[in-house]
């Protein structure tokens, strides 16, 4: 029989996995965006570049991962 504690542990494990994936995606996108700026545009920020989008999405993923990490730490 599945108890409430088992469900809570399963949800917490899934949430921690999501935070880990978001961290990995954030690092990858920020690095790709930054290196793309350096290589293609000589360090100049060009808003029409797909690297700008990658960098922005990477920063957003990092912020979401931080928020979820703090939320999970204060949960219990």
C-alpha positions in Angstrom: 0.0 0.0 0.0 1.3 3.5 -0.9 1.4 5.9 2.0 1.5 9.7 2.1 5.2 9.6 3.0 6.0 7.5 -0.1 4.2 9.9 -2.4 5.9 12.9 -0.8 9.3 11.2 -1.1 8.6 10.4 -4.8 7.5 14.0 -5.5 10.6 15.3 -3.7 12.9 13.0 -5.7 11.2 14.1 -9.0 11.6 17.8 -8.0 15.3 17.3 -7.2 15.8 15.6 -10.5 14.1 18.6 -12.2 16.4 21.0 -10.4 19.4 19.0 -11.5 18.3 19.0 -15.1 17.6 22.7 -15.0 21.1 23.4 -13.6 22.7 21.3 -16.3 20.7 23.0 -19.1 21.4 26.4 -17.6 25.2 25.9 -17.6 25.1 24.4 -21.1 23.0 27.3 -22.6 25.0 30.0 -20.9 28.3 28.6 -22.1 27.0 28.1 -25.6 25.5 31.6 -25.7 28.7 33.3 -24.3 31.1 31.3 -26.6 28.8 32.1 -29.6 29.0 35.8 -28.8 32.8 35.7 -28.6 33.3 33.6 -31.7 30.7 35.0 -34.1 30.4 38.6 -33.0 33.8 39.4 -31.5 32.3 39.8 -28.0 29.7 42.2 -29.1 26.1 41.6 -27.9 23.8 41.3 -30.9 20.2 41.0 -30.0 19.2 39.3 -33.3 21.7 36.4 -32.6 20.4 33.0 -31.6 23.2 33.0 -29.0 21.5 35.9 -27.2 18.4 33.7 -26.9 20.4 30.7 -25.7 22.2 32.9 -23.1 18.8 34.4 -21.9 17.1 31.0 -21.6 20.2 29.7 -19.7 19.9 32.5 -17.2 16.2 31.9 -16.9 16.8 28.2 -16.2 19.4 29.1 -13.6 17.0 31.4 -11.8 14.2 28.8 -11.9 16.6 26.2 -10.5 17.7 28.5 -7.7 14.1 29.3 -6.8 13.1 25.6 -6.8 16.2 24.6 -4.8 15.4 27.2 -2.1 11.7 26.2 -2.1 12.6 22.5 -1.7 15.2 23.3 1.1 12.6 25.2 3.1 9.8 22.6 2.4 10.7 20.1 5.2 
